Structure formats: C-alpha cells, structure tokens
Amino acid sequence: MRITRFPRGQRALGISVAVLTLAMVATGCARKSNAQGSSTSGNGLAPASVKIAYVPGGPHPYFQPWKTAMNQAKQDFSLGGVTFNETSGWDQTKQNNVLQSLAAQGYNAFGVFGVSPDNINSTFQQLEGKHLTVASLGSCPAGNTDAASFCLATDVQTAAYRAAVAAIQAMGGSGNLVHLTGNKTDSNTQRRIAGVQKAVDETGGKVKLIQTITDIDTDLQTAQKAVADLLGAKGKQINGIVNTAYNPAVASASAVKQSGLPIKVIAIDDDPTILSGIKDGSVAATVVQNPVGQAYVGGYALMKLAGGCTMKTPGQTIDSGSFVVTKSDVATYDTKRQDETKQLKTDFDSKYLSCK
Amino acid sequence: MNVPMQQSDATVPTDELATESAQRPPRGLPFWANPRLGLLAVIVVLVLVFSSLRSSFLNTDLTLVPMQQDLSVFLVVGLAQLAVLSLGHMNLAVPRMAAISAFAMGWCYQHLSVPLWLGLVAGLIVGAAVGALAGWIISATGVNSFVVTLALDFALVGLVSLLYSHIGDGVAFAAHPAGMNTLRNDTFSDYCAGNVCGPPVPLIVPIALLAAVLVALLFRLSRVGREILMTGSNARAARLSGIPVSRRVVQAHALSGTLAALAGFLLAINSGAFSADIGNSFLLPSFLGPVLGGTLLSGGAVSVLGTIFGAALTEVIRTGLNLLNFSVQDLNIYIGLVLLVALSLDRVRHVLAERRGSRA
C-alpha cells in the first residue's frame, strides 16, 4: 500500500512498535518454570468440599436425565454442590468460557460432554493445569488419548453396530438400508458411520446401504424435513432405517408410521414417542443409552478422584452401556440399565480407581 | 452513533475523506459525544456491575485471560467483516474462509511439518485468494455481495467437509507444531527479566492488536484504504474520480479473506486443533463488533477502535452473564437486551450532544 501522509498515524504507529517490542522483549526473557501439574493425583478434598459441574455440549433431550442423576449423586455422596450448565450452545469456544466461569465460581470437578471431540483434550489439559478434576461424560475425545481422568460414555461405534444388526435382522437379512445421523464433522459421527458400515459389510452384499444422511440432528424440524424428503424420493425402495441420533429417530418413527410404508425403523434412546412406537409395532427396536449412569457414576468417580484417589489407567475409556430394546423387553429394560449403573459403580471401586 | 460520509465528500480530495469523521464527533459537539467514548463508558459500567456482583469476574486466570483470548479472535473476525463493510458490502463467507484457511494450515503442519509461522502464511494466502475470488465475482458480475458470499459460503461448507474426508485426517488434524501450545497457554506474566514479569496478557493478543493497527493504518493513511472507503461511499463518483473501483473491491475482499484466515488461526490456537468446525460461530460476531463500534453497513466509514470496543462489549456481557449463572434460555434474551440498552443509551447520548451543540 502507498502511504500518503503520516502525521495522524504517529500514535498508532507508536502503539504497534510498542506491541512488537513487548513481544520481542517477552520472548527474550526467561520463562518461569511451569509449576502446574496434573490433577489426576487428586486434591485430597472431603466430599462436602467437592462441587461438581455437569456441562453438556448444549441443550439436548439426551442430557435431561443428568439433572435427576446429579441431584441423586449429591444426596447419596454428600457432595458440596452440583450444577448443570447447558449454555455452551454446541460451540466449543462458548463451552470453554462456561467451564472457566464455573471454575471461577468455585466448582472444582467437571463432567464434560465436549462439543468438539477433536479440540476437547486441550480444554481438559487447561482445566487440569489449574488443579481441577475432569471427566469426559457421554462423549470421548477423538483419537486414542483422553486428557481427562476418564471417559464414561456410550461406545458409539458398538452402539451403531448393534442398531444396524437389529435393523438387518428386522429386515429379514436383506434389502436397502438408510442411516440417519448427526454432524458429519464430529468424529463420533464418523465412528457411528463405521459401526453401521461394519454391520452392512457382514451381510456379504445382501444388505445395501443406499444413503447416509448427516447433519440432521440440529433440531426436530430439520430432521422431520429430511425424513419427509427421503420418504418422498425413495420411500418404496427402503426396507430399513437405522438412526444413530436422537432427532432423526423421533422424526423417522412418526413419519414412517404416518406413511404406512413397510419400513423397519431402528431408533435410538427412549423418548416417549419412540417407546410408544415400539409398543404399537411401528418401531422395530431402539438402542437405549445410559445417561443416568454416566452422570451418577461419573459424579461418584469425580468425588473419589478429587478426594485423592487416582485412576489406575489415566484417561481410560469406560463403556456406560447400550441396550437393544424390542417389544418383548420394553417394559423391563430400565431394570437392566439400573443394574448396569450399579455394576459400573462397583467396577470403579474394584477395577478403575486406586485409593489409599 | 456514527457520522456517515456525505455523498458530496466523494468529490473532495482523497486526504479529506471521512475515516476521521467516523472516528470523531461533528465539530462543535462536546468530547463525550464521541461514540467510541460512549461504548467504552458502557463497558466500564458493565465491568463495575459484574465485578461487584461476582468478584470472580476479576479472577486473572479463570476470567480475564480467557476473555482476552476470545476477544483476540472476535476482534479479528470483526475486522474481517469491517474490511468489506468499508465498501458497503457483506461477507457471509467469513466463517468458511476461516475454515478453509485453517484446513490449509493444518494440512501444512500435518503433512509438510512446516513451522508455525510458515503454515500461518500459507493459510493467509489461501484466505486472501478465496476473498479475492469473491471480490472478483462481485465486481465482474455486478451481483450483490450478499448473494455471492452466501453462495460461496454454501460451496465452501461442502468443500471443507470433502477436503477433511478425502485429503485430511477425518475431521481434524492432530499436528501440534512447535510453539502452538506456548502461544495457547502462556501469558507475558510467564516471562520474567529478573523479578520483573510481564502483564497477564496472552501471547496471542499482540497478534490481534497488530492486525487491528495495520487495518487502521490502511484505512487512515494509505491511498488504497481511502480509495476503498470512497468506493464504498459512492462507487460511481469514485470511478469518475479515476479510482480503479473493481481492483479496490477485489483488494477489500482479499483483505477480508486474509483476516478471516488469521481469525481461524487464532481460534485453532485457542481451541487446540485445526478442525472442520473452525469458523462455525463467526458469522454473528463478525457483524456485531464493527456495527456496535460505529462502522456503517452502507459503507464509506469504518472504525477499528469501535470494533475493538464492540467486540469487548459482547465479550464482557457474555462472561458476566455466564458468571451470574443465567440459563440457556435467559442468556440470549439478556445478551440481546443489554446490547439494545447499550445502543439506545449511546444514541440518546449522541442526540443530547447534537442538541447541545446546535444550541451553542
């Protein structure tokens, strides 16, 4: 650019020079030794001093059971306090702000469903650097490492595989399958896609995955529109729909029922619409997860870690369980899930935690 | 809250143009009528209110440092939009220009193992090229910038996703070039000469400030910047005055793309990975900072200092409301209300100042 005159810019130029000088001086100075350490060794806090913040990625019906479970955990384990904050709005930057704000308010243990599995390890490292105890609940970081103390979540690839196997069985072992799922740029979605593909590959070509529709879990309206378009365009070719996200599951269950098409729908989670669909036969099966167990047992483990226990394997991934529910066990599946929660708590004491 | 450039200004010599009129109140008005001063006053009041309600608002590690990191990103995002608002254009593709530039940077770090600065340069070039493409389409076809950048954004959404699936490593790059973690975690207070340490300012802040200073210098002092503003004020008059309007449009959009790329880089540093979701949250903040700060949507006048204050105001409000534990439903309502009150007060103050000035 050609500068035509300078008089008014002298102050601005001065600022920029000062900023650069500051940066250069800083890099020339000696760096203080890093005294920060990992909190996986615990802070020796009594349960009454442990304040746990449950931070989902944003508002979603999946997390609503966390609220009841965390209050139960507070009561059962005599915790100092619990809070539930869903204001992150599916934005990693906002979630980082929320976590920092909660830490500033005195919360010292965090159960976090990271918005971005690819970035969340950095957030965990930052929190642990401030001697806070962190667990990833409901979703594990991408890759093979977890900077949080542990990850208690549904093994999404296995759950998607189970859902696809259930769909293929309901279809009679052959036909055309469609997969409806969430955000394509989420590594968990990639795992779900891989799980469904594995089940399809095992049929040796008898089942064809004709379409995978992503990015329709933002809200129910988006999912309803996508399902209506799908049924309008290919309804008669489709033999089965496997859902690995909540909103498409609710949308496809009601759309298939209304259309009267002979499509076998495999849903996810246990929304009342889906459960009534299973009861009346319009939904073949659903894969339910264990959000209560994640929040309740996660809270228990966070309390233990903040109290001085350590993980035998830091960053360990623990499957919180997923169950295929059909018409035959729709009335009893919750008992099975409660048993799984009790078993998870026992496993933390016996297998995962090391307490002196 | 700002003073639009008069149409007749387009005919006055370039160095008389109205960047300064957007920065200062009209002659005869009291000093407190300066819109930037009003915005600063609102920020100061909000800081006092929030810190009296929650002392943790002034916690250095948990509040002030993260606020500065976010502010750095959203300041540069605001500057990216400001660059084209100067023409009276919009760039709805700021989010995806950041995303595709972040892809280029991540790919360079992952597959070419280049140093941090070289990857940044590569990303800035990609951002500038995509921005220039948008500018060229706008000037060559005469189609509204809203339509062109909206279409470009849609195209880039698909492209970024495809690039990550086929050329990238899924949805993010795992590479962490040397210096990335230092830039993310360190503040100047970590560096000491003897017993004297720096202020608790994150290392990325000077990068954003440098970008702001350079953009301010461009629009205030350089011929190119002034000609861009003149084009934004009245393209026909600019053309008749001998200004290469098409070239200035391309240059302003290229600058917007470059700044979007820098914002993508800063966000990747803050969040710890070059991933496909970089830029997703950029669109609204890109307008919020400049517009709150007094940059005109109709073009011809910009305010870099106002953009800094505008971005700071939104950051202060969000952090304060977070600390006050507002629920997700309440948070957005109150952010909207506080912004509305802030803008209304600013307008009231300006009207009062104008009346006082006319009486004098």
Boltz contact constraints between the chains, C-beta under 6 A:
constraints:
  - contact:
      token1: [A, 1]
      token2: [B, 218]
      max_distance: 6.0
  - contact:
      token1: [A, 1]
      token2: [B, 222]
      max_distance: 6.0
  - contact:
      token1: [A, 1]
      token2: [B, 224]
      max_distance: 6.0
  - contact:
      token1: [A, 2]
      token2: [B, 223]
      max_distance: 6.0
  - contact:
      token1: [A, 3]
      token2: [B, 221]
      max_distance: 6.0
  - contact:
      token1: [A, 3]
      token2: [B, 222]
      max_distance: 6.0
  - contact:
      token1: [A, 4]
      token2: [B, 223]
      max_distance: 6.0
  - contact:
      token1: [A, 9]
      token2: [B, 217]
      max_distance: 6.0
  - contact:
      token1: [A, 9]
      token2: [B, 221]
      max_distance: 6.0
  - contact:
      token1: [A, 12]
      token2: [B, 213]
      max_distance: 6.0
  - contact:
      token1: [A, 12]
      token2: [B, 216]
      max_distance: 6.0
  - contact:
      token1: [A, 15]
      token2: [B, 213]
      max_distance: 6.0
  - contact:
      token1: [A, 16]
      token2: [B, 213]
      max_distance: 6.0
  - contact:
      token1: [A, 19]
      token2: [B, 206]
      max_distance: 6.0
  - contact:
      token1: [A, 19]
      token2: [B, 209]
      max_distance: 6.0
  - contact:
      token1: [A, 23]
      token2: [B, 206]
      max_distance: 6.0
  - contact:
      token1: [A, 26]
      token2: [B, 188]
      max_distance: 6.0
  - contact:
      token1: [A, 26]
      token2: [B, 191]
      max_distance: 6.0
  - contact:
      token1: [A, 26]
      token2: [B, 198]
      max_distance: 6.0
  - contact:
      token1: [A, 29]
      token2: [B, 191]
      max_distance: 6.0
  - contact:
      token1: [A, 29]
      token2: [B, 192]
      max_distance: 6.0
  - contact:
      token1: [A, 29]
      token2: [B, 193]
      max_distance: 6.0
  - contact:
      token1: [A, 31]
      token2: [B, 190]
      max_distance: 6.0
  - contact:
      token1: [A, 31]
      token2: [B, 191]
      max_distance: 6.0
  - contact:
      token1: [A, 32]
      token2: [B, 190]
      max_distance: 6.0
  - contact:
      token1: [A, 32]
      token2: [B, 192]
      max_distance: 6.0
  - contact:
      token1: [A, 59]
      token2: [B, 328]
      max_distance: 6.0
  - contact:
      token1: [A, 86]
      token2: [B, 328]
      max_distance: 6.0
  - contact:
      token1: [A, 87]
      token2: [B, 328]
      max_distance: 6.0
  - contact:
      token1: [A, 87]
      token2: [B, 331]
      max_distance: 6.0
  - contact:
      token1: [A, 91]
      token2: [B, 281]
      max_distance: 6.0
  - contact:
      token1: [A, 92]
      token2: [B, 271]
      max_distance: 6.0
  - contact:
      token1: [A, 97]
      token2: [B, 322]
      max_distance: 6.0
  - contact:
      token1: [A, 98]
      token2: [B, 322]
      max_distance: 6.0
  - contact:
      token1: [A, 100]
      token2: [B, 62]
      max_distance: 6.0
  - contact:
      token1: [A, 100]
      token2: [B, 66]
      max_distance: 6.0
  - contact:
      token1: [A, 101]
      token2: [B, 322]
      max_distance: 6.0
  - contact:
      token1: [A, 101]
      token2: [B, 323]
      max_distance: 6.0
  - contact:
      token1: [A, 103]
      token2: [B, 62]
      max_distance: 6.0
  - contact:
      token1: [A, 104]
      token2: [B, 56]
      max_distance: 6.0
  - contact:
      token1: [A, 104]
      token2: [B, 59]
      max_distance: 6.0
  - contact:
      token1: [A, 104]
      token2: [B, 62]
      max_distance: 6.0
  - contact:
      token1: [A, 104]
      token2: [B, 63]
      max_distance: 6.0
  - contact:
      token1: [A, 105]
      token2: [B, 56]
      max_distance: 6.0
  - contact:
      token1: [A, 116]
      token2: [B, 277]
      max_distance: 6.0
  - contact:
      token1: [A, 118]
      token2: [B, 172]
      max_distance: 6.0
  - contact:
      token1: [A, 118]
      token2: [B, 273]
      max_distance: 6.0
  - contact:
      token1: [A, 118]
      token2: [B, 275]
      max_distance: 6.0
  - contact:
      token1: [A, 119]
      token2: [B, 271]
      max_distance: 6.0
  - contact:
      token1: [A, 119]
      token2: [B, 272]
      max_distance: 6.0
  - contact:
      token1: [A, 119]
      token2: [B, 273]
      max_distance: 6.0
  - contact:
      token1: [A, 122]
      token2: [B, 272]
      max_distance: 6.0
  - contact:
      token1: [A, 184]
      token2: [B, 161]
      max_distance: 6.0
  - contact:
      token1: [A, 185]
      token2: [B, 171]
      max_distance: 6.0
  - contact:
      token1: [A, 185]
      token2: [B, 276]
      max_distance: 6.0
  - contact:
      token1: [A, 185]
      token2: [B, 277]
      max_distance: 6.0
  - contact:
      token1: [A, 187]
      token2: [B, 171]
      max_distance: 6.0
  - contact:
      token1: [A, 190]
      token2: [B, 170]
      max_distance: 6.0
